[in-house]
Amino acid sequence: MAADKKSKGTKKSKPKATNNSKLSKCKLSVLKYSKKKKVVKCVKYLQKILKKQKVYTGKIDGWYGSMTVTAVKKFQKKKKLKQTGKVNKNTFEY
């Protein structure tokens, strides 16, 4: 029993970084539409957040294409923001 108390008291778990915290480290300039299938890690974070918000139904592929644009517009509508499909400062703050 003493070993149980020791392991419970001394083991500290690190809090997991959320997708929001990962996204907050990204620059807005990389969160934009791309005609080329350019994979960007920050766009993956964005897509995961949009998927959790139930506005993105596509694959988490890191490409800011038409499906991501549509999802961003749906998110902006949900939050009563101007629907541009672009991640601007107001959208980014949510």
DSSP file with accessible surface (Angstrom, degrees, kcal/mol):
  #  RESIDUE AA STRUCTURE BP1 BP2  ACC     N-H-->O    O-->H-N    N-H-->O    O-->H-N    TCO  KAPPA ALPHA  PHI   PSI    X-CA   Y-CA   Z-CA
    1    1 A M     >        0   0  183      0, 0.0     4,-1.9     0, 0.0     5,-0.2   0.000 360.0 360.0 360.0 -34.3    0.0    0.0    0.0
    2    2 A A  H  >  +     0   0   83      1,-0.2     4,-2.2     2,-0.2     5,-0.2   0.883 360.0  53.7 -62.9 -36.4    2.9    2.4    0.7
    3    3 A A  H  > S+     0   0   72      1,-0.2     4,-2.5     2,-0.2    -1,-0.2   0.882 105.7  53.8 -65.7 -36.4    4.1    1.9   -2.9
    4    4 A D  H  > S+     0   0   98      2,-0.2     4,-2.0     1,-0.2    -2,-0.2   0.931 109.5  47.2 -62.9 -45.0    0.6    2.8   -4.2
    5    5 A K  H  X S+     0   0  162     -4,-1.9     4,-2.3     1,-0.2     5,-0.2   0.921 112.3  50.4 -63.4 -40.5    0.6    6.1   -2.2
    6    6 A K  H  X S+     0   0  152     -4,-2.2     4,-2.2     1,-0.2     5,-0.3   0.935 111.0  47.1 -64.6 -45.3    4.1    6.9   -3.4
    7    7 A S  H  X S+     0   0   64     -4,-2.5     4,-1.2     1,-0.2    -1,-0.2   0.874 114.2  47.8 -68.2 -33.5    3.4    6.3   -7.1
    8    8 A K  H  < S+     0   0  171     -4,-2.0    -1,-0.2    -5,-0.2    -2,-0.2   0.908 116.1  43.2 -71.7 -39.2    0.2    8.4   -6.9
    9    9 A G  H  < S+     0   0   59     -4,-2.3    -2,-0.2    -5,-0.2    -1,-0.2   0.806 118.2  41.0 -79.1 -30.0    1.8   11.3   -5.1
   10   10 A T  H  < S+     0   0   97     -4,-2.2     2,-0.6    -5,-0.2    -1,-0.2   0.710  91.8  90.3 -94.6 -20.1    5.0   11.5   -7.1
   11   11 A K     <  -     0   0  168     -4,-1.2     2,-0.5    -5,-0.3    -4,-0.0  -0.672  54.4-174.9 -83.5 117.8    3.8   11.0  -10.6
   12   12 A K        -     0   0  189     -2,-0.6     2,-0.4     0, 0.0    -3,-0.0  -0.964  13.1-146.9-112.2 125.5    2.8   14.2  -12.2
   13   13 A S        -     0   0  107     -2,-0.5     3,-0.0     1,-0.0    -2,-0.0  -0.742  15.2-124.9 -94.0 140.1    1.3   14.1  -15.6
   14   14 A K        -     0   0  189     -2,-0.4     2,-0.1     1,-0.1     3,-0.0  -0.627  31.0-112.2 -78.2 133.0    1.9   16.8  -18.1
   15   15 A P        -     0   0  118      0, 0.0     2,-0.2     0, 0.0    -1,-0.1  -0.456  35.3-112.9 -66.3 139.1   -1.3   18.4  -19.5
   16   16 A K        -     0   0  197     -2,-0.1     2,-0.3     1,-0.1    -3,-0.0  -0.484  27.5-115.0 -71.1 142.7   -1.8   17.6  -23.2
   17   17 A A        -     0   0   62     -2,-0.2     2,-0.1     1,-0.1    -1,-0.1  -0.596  32.5-136.3 -75.9 132.8   -1.5   20.5  -25.6
   18   18 A T     >  -     0   0   83     -2,-0.3     4,-1.9     1,-0.1     5,-0.2  -0.460  21.1-109.8 -84.8 165.5   -4.9   21.1  -27.2
   19   19 A N  H  > S+     0   0   24      1,-0.2     4,-2.7     2,-0.2     5,-0.2   0.862 119.2  59.0 -61.1 -34.9   -5.3   21.9  -30.9
   20   20 A N  H  > S+     0   0   93      1,-0.2     4,-2.2     2,-0.2    -1,-0.2   0.906 104.9  48.2 -62.0 -40.9   -6.2   25.4  -29.9
   21   21 A S  H  > S+     0   0   39      2,-0.2     4,-0.6     1,-0.2    -1,-0.2   0.877 112.8  48.6 -69.5 -34.4   -2.8   26.0  -28.2
   22   22 A K  H >< S+     0   0   76     -4,-1.9     3,-0.9     1,-0.2     4,-0.2   0.916 112.5  48.6 -67.5 -42.1   -1.0   24.5  -31.2
   23   23 A L  H >< S+     0   0   18     -4,-2.7     3,-2.2     1,-0.2    -2,-0.2   0.875 101.8  63.3 -65.5 -36.0   -3.0   26.7  -33.6
   24   24 A S  H 3< S+     0   0   76     -4,-2.2    -1,-0.2     1,-0.3    -2,-0.2   0.733  97.6  57.7 -63.7 -19.8   -2.3   29.8  -31.5
   25   25 A K  T << S+     0   0  174     -3,-0.9    -1,-0.3    -4,-0.6    -2,-0.2   0.527  92.1  94.3 -85.1  -6.0    1.4   29.3  -32.3
   26   26 A a  S <  S-     0   0   16     -3,-2.2     2,-0.3    -4,-0.2    -3,-0.0  -0.515  77.7-118.4 -86.1 156.1    0.7   29.6  -36.0
   27   27 A K    >   -     0   0  152     -2,-0.2     3,-1.3     1,-0.1     4,-0.5  -0.691  15.4-130.1 -91.0 143.6    0.8   32.7  -38.1
   28   28 A L  G >  S+     0   0   66     -2,-0.3     3,-1.4     1,-0.2    59,-0.2   0.829 103.1  71.2 -60.5 -29.3   -2.3   33.9  -39.9
   29   29 A S  G 3  S+     0   0   73      1,-0.3    -1,-0.2     3,-0.0     3,-0.1   0.745  96.1  50.4 -63.8 -22.7   -0.4   34.2  -43.1
   30   30 A V  G <  S+     0   0   53     -3,-1.3     2,-1.3     1,-0.2    -1,-0.3   0.624  93.2  79.4 -89.3 -11.7   -0.2   30.3  -43.4
   31   31 A L  S <  S+     0   0    4     -3,-1.4    56,-0.7    -4,-0.5     2,-0.3  -0.598  74.3 106.7 -95.9  74.4   -3.9   29.9  -42.9
   32   32 A K  S    S-     0   0  137     -2,-1.3    32,-0.3    54,-0.1    54,-0.1  -0.968  76.3 -78.3-147.3 162.1   -5.1   30.8  -46.3
   33   33 A Y        -     0   0  116     -2,-0.3     2,-0.4    30,-0.1    32,-0.2  -0.294  42.3-167.4 -62.3 141.3   -6.6   29.2  -49.4
   34   34 A S        -     0   0   28     30,-2.1    32,-0.1     1,-0.1     4,-0.1  -0.990  21.5-160.5-135.7 125.7   -4.1   27.5  -51.7
   35   35 A K  S    S+     0   0  179     -2,-0.4     2,-0.2     2,-0.1    -1,-0.1   0.840  83.3  70.0 -69.6 -34.1   -4.8   26.3  -55.2
   36   36 A K  S    S-     0   0  169      1,-0.1     2,-2.8    29,-0.0    -2,-0.0  -0.581 100.8-110.9 -81.4 147.8   -1.8   23.9  -54.9
   37   37 A K        +     0   0  160     -2,-0.2     2,-0.6    26,-0.1    -1,-0.1  -0.394  55.3 166.4 -78.2  67.5   -2.2   20.9  -52.6
   38   38 A K        -     0   0  137     -2,-2.8     2,-0.5    26,-0.1    26,-0.4  -0.753  29.4-141.1 -87.8 120.6    0.3   22.4  -50.2
   39   39 A V        -     0   0   95     -2,-0.6     2,-0.4    24,-0.1    24,-0.2  -0.746  21.3-177.6 -88.2 126.5    0.2   20.6  -46.8
   40   40 A V    >>  -     0   0   30     22,-2.3     4,-1.5    -2,-0.5     3,-0.6  -0.992  26.3-143.7-127.1 127.4    0.6   22.9  -43.9
   41   41 A K  H 3> S+     0   0  145     -2,-0.4     4,-1.7     1,-0.3     5,-0.1   0.879 102.1  55.9 -57.8 -39.3    0.7   21.6  -40.3
   42   42 A a  H 3> S+     0   0   22      1,-0.2     4,-2.1     2,-0.2    -1,-0.3   0.849 102.6  55.5 -65.2 -32.9   -1.2   24.7  -39.0
   43   43 A V  H <> S+     0   0    1     -3,-0.6     4,-3.0    19,-0.3    -1,-0.2   0.886 103.4  56.1 -67.6 -34.4   -4.0   24.0  -41.4
   44   44 A K  H  X S+     0   0   79     -4,-1.5     4,-2.2     2,-0.2    -2,-0.2   0.924 106.9  49.1 -60.8 -43.5   -4.3   20.5  -39.9
   45   45 A Y  H  X S+     0   0   40     -4,-1.7     4,-1.9     2,-0.2    -2,-0.2   0.927 111.8  49.3 -60.3 -44.7   -4.7   22.0  -36.5
   46   46 A L  H  X S+     0   0   12     -4,-2.1     4,-2.7     1,-0.2    -2,-0.2   0.930 109.9  50.6 -60.4 -45.9   -7.4   24.3  -37.9
   47   47 A Q  H  X S+     0   0    0     -4,-3.0     4,-2.4     1,-0.2    -1,-0.2   0.884 107.9  53.1 -62.7 -37.3   -9.2   21.4  -39.6
   48   48 A K  H  X S+     0   0   79     -4,-2.2     4,-2.1     2,-0.2    -1,-0.2   0.912 110.7  47.0 -63.9 -41.8   -9.2   19.5  -36.4
   49   49 A I  H  X S+     0   0   21     -4,-1.9     4,-1.7     2,-0.2    -2,-0.2   0.930 112.5  49.2 -65.3 -43.8  -10.8   22.4  -34.5
   50   50 A L  H  <>S+     0   0    3     -4,-2.7     5,-2.4     1,-0.2     6,-1.0   0.872 109.5  52.7 -64.2 -35.5  -13.4   22.8  -37.3
   51   51 A K  H ><5S+     0   0   87     -4,-2.4     3,-1.5     1,-0.2    -1,-0.2   0.917 107.6  50.7 -66.3 -41.6  -14.2   19.1  -37.2
   52   52 A K  H 3<5S+     0   0  150     -4,-2.1    -1,-0.2     1,-0.3    -2,-0.2   0.833 107.8  53.6 -64.0 -31.4  -14.8   19.3  -33.4
   53   53 A Q  T 3<5S-     0   0   61     -4,-1.7    -1,-0.3    -5,-0.1    -2,-0.2   0.444 114.9-122.9 -80.7  -2.1  -17.1   22.2  -34.1
   54   54 A K  T < 5S+     0   0  181     -3,-1.5    -3,-0.2     2,-0.2    -2,-0.1   0.802  86.4 104.9  64.1  34.5  -18.9   20.0  -36.6
   55   55 A V      < +     0   0   14     -5,-2.4     2,-0.5     1,-0.1    -4,-0.2   0.518  67.2  63.9-115.3 -10.6  -18.5   22.4  -39.5
   56   56 A Y        +     0   0   10     -6,-1.0    -2,-0.2    -9,-0.1    -1,-0.1  -0.963  47.5 168.6-118.4 127.8  -15.7   20.4  -41.4
   57   57 A T        +     0   0  118     -2,-0.5    -1,-0.1    10,-0.1     3,-0.1   0.411  48.4  95.2-116.5  -0.5  -16.5   17.0  -42.8
   58   58 A G  S    S-     0   0    8      1,-0.2     2,-0.2     9,-0.1    -2,-0.1  -0.030  84.0 -72.5 -82.2-173.7  -13.4   16.4  -44.9
   59   59 A K        -     0   0  166      1,-0.1     2,-1.6     2,-0.0     3,-0.2  -0.518  42.2-114.4 -77.9 149.1  -10.1   14.7  -44.3
   60   60 A I        +     0   0   56      1,-0.2   -16,-0.1    -2,-0.2    -1,-0.1  -0.689  64.4 141.0 -81.9  89.0   -7.5   16.2  -42.0
   61   61 A D        -     0   0   54     -2,-1.6    -1,-0.2     2,-0.2   -17,-0.1   0.491  63.7-119.5-115.3  -7.5   -5.0   16.7  -44.8
   62   62 A G  S    S+     0   0    0      1,-0.2   -22,-2.3    -3,-0.2     2,-0.5   0.559  72.3 125.3  80.7   7.6   -3.5   20.1  -44.1
   63   63 A W        -     0   0   48    -24,-0.2     2,-1.8   -20,-0.1    -1,-0.2  -0.882  57.0-144.3-105.4 124.5   -4.6   21.6  -47.4
   64   64 A Y        +     0   0    3     -2,-0.5   -30,-2.1   -26,-0.4     2,-0.1  -0.599  49.6 143.2 -86.6  79.5   -6.6   24.8  -47.2
   65   65 A G     >  -     0   0    1     -2,-1.8     4,-2.4   -32,-0.2     3,-0.3  -0.217  68.2 -66.5-104.8-162.0   -8.9   24.0  -50.1
   66   66 A S  H  > S+     0   0   75      1,-0.2     4,-2.5     2,-0.2     5,-0.2   0.839 129.5  54.5 -63.1 -34.6  -12.6   24.6  -50.9
   67   67 A M  H  > S+     0   0   94      2,-0.2     4,-2.1     1,-0.2    -1,-0.2   0.895 110.3  46.8 -67.4 -36.5  -13.8   22.3  -48.1
   68   68 A T  H  > S+     0   0    1     -3,-0.3     4,-2.6    -5,-0.2    -2,-0.2   0.910 110.7  52.3 -70.3 -40.4  -11.8   24.2  -45.5
   69   69 A V  H  X S+     0   0   26     -4,-2.4     4,-2.4     1,-0.2    -2,-0.2   0.942 110.8  47.8 -58.9 -47.1  -13.0   27.5  -46.9
   70   70 A T  H  X S+     0   0   71     -4,-2.5     4,-2.3     1,-0.2    -1,-0.2   0.909 111.9  49.9 -60.9 -42.1  -16.6   26.3  -46.6
   71   71 A A  H  X S+     0   0    1     -4,-2.1     4,-2.6     2,-0.2    -1,-0.2   0.895 108.9  51.3 -65.2 -40.1  -16.0   25.1  -43.1
   72   72 A V  H  X S+     0   0    2     -4,-2.6     4,-2.9     2,-0.2    -1,-0.2   0.923 109.7  50.9 -64.1 -40.8  -14.5   28.4  -42.0
   73   73 A K  H  X S+     0   0   91     -4,-2.4     4,-2.5     2,-0.2    -2,-0.2   0.919 110.5  48.7 -61.6 -43.1  -17.5   30.2  -43.4
   74   74 A K  H  X S+     0   0  108     -4,-2.3     4,-2.5     2,-0.2    -1,-0.2   0.913 112.2  49.0 -62.8 -41.7  -19.9   27.9  -41.4
   75   75 A F  H  X S+     0   0   13     -4,-2.6     4,-2.0     2,-0.2    -2,-0.2   0.923 111.0  49.7 -62.5 -45.0  -17.8   28.6  -38.3
   76   76 A Q  H  <>S+     0   0    0     -4,-2.9     5,-3.3     1,-0.2    -2,-0.2   0.898 111.0  49.6 -63.0 -39.1  -17.9   32.3  -38.9
   77   77 A K  H ><5S+     0   0  136     -4,-2.5     3,-1.4     3,-0.2    -1,-0.2   0.925 109.2  52.3 -63.9 -43.7  -21.7   32.2  -39.4
   78   78 A K  H 3<5S+     0   0  109     -4,-2.5    -1,-0.2     1,-0.3    -2,-0.2   0.859 114.0  43.0 -59.5 -37.0  -22.0   30.2  -36.2
   79   79 A K  T 3<5S-     0   0   65     -4,-2.0    -1,-0.3    -5,-0.1    -2,-0.2   0.309 115.9-115.5 -93.2   5.8  -20.0   32.8  -34.3
   80   80 A K  T < 5 +     0   0  194     -3,-1.4     2,-0.2     1,-0.2    -3,-0.2   0.888  68.8 138.6  60.6  43.3  -21.8   35.7  -36.0
   81   81 A L      < -     0   0   34     -5,-3.3     2,-0.2    -8,-0.1    -1,-0.2  -0.688  67.5 -76.9-108.0 166.4  -18.8   37.0  -37.8
   82   82 A K        -     0   0  172     -2,-0.2     2,-1.1     1,-0.1     3,-0.2  -0.484  50.1-127.0 -62.8 127.8  -18.4   38.2  -41.3
   83   83 A Q        +     0   0  102     -2,-0.2   -10,-0.1     1,-0.2    -1,-0.1  -0.680  57.6 135.5 -87.3  99.0  -18.4   35.1  -43.5
   84   84 A T        -     0   0   46     -2,-1.1    -1,-0.2     2,-0.3   -11,-0.1   0.608  61.6-127.7-113.8 -23.6  -15.3   35.4  -45.7
   85   85 A G  S    S+     0   0    1      1,-0.3     2,-0.4    -3,-0.2   -13,-0.2   0.440  77.6 109.7  82.3  -0.5  -13.9   31.8  -45.5
   86   86 A K  S    S-     0   0  152    -14,-0.1     2,-1.0   -54,-0.1    -1,-0.3  -0.859  75.2-122.4-107.4 143.5  -10.6   33.4  -44.5
   87   87 A V        +     0   0   13    -56,-0.7     2,-0.2    -2,-0.4   -56,-0.1  -0.751  44.5 167.8 -85.9 105.2   -9.1   33.1  -41.1
   88   88 A N     >  -     0   0   56     -2,-1.0     4,-2.9     1,-0.0     5,-0.2  -0.465  53.5 -82.6-105.8-173.8   -8.6   36.7  -39.9
   89   89 A K  H  > S+     0   0  142      1,-0.2     4,-1.7     2,-0.2    -2,-0.0   0.908 128.0  49.6 -60.0 -43.2   -7.9   38.1  -36.5
   90   90 A N  H  4 S+     0   0   95      1,-0.2     4,-0.5     2,-0.2    -1,-0.2   0.910 115.0  43.5 -63.7 -43.2  -11.5   37.9  -35.3
   91   91 A T  H >4 S+     0   0   10      1,-0.2     3,-1.3     2,-0.2    -2,-0.2   0.910 111.0  55.5 -67.5 -41.3  -11.9   34.3  -36.5
   92   92 A F  H 3< S+     0   0   52     -4,-2.9    -1,-0.2     1,-0.3    -2,-0.2   0.822  98.4  62.6 -62.4 -32.4   -8.5   33.3  -35.1
   93   93 A E  T 3<        0   0  131     -4,-1.7    -1,-0.3     1,-0.2    -2,-0.2   0.704 360.0 360.0 -70.2 -20.5   -9.5   34.6  -31.6
   94   94 A Y    <         0   0  142     -3,-1.3    -1,-0.2    -4,-0.5    -2,-0.2   0.669 360.0 360.0 -80.9 360.0  -12.3   32.1  -31.3
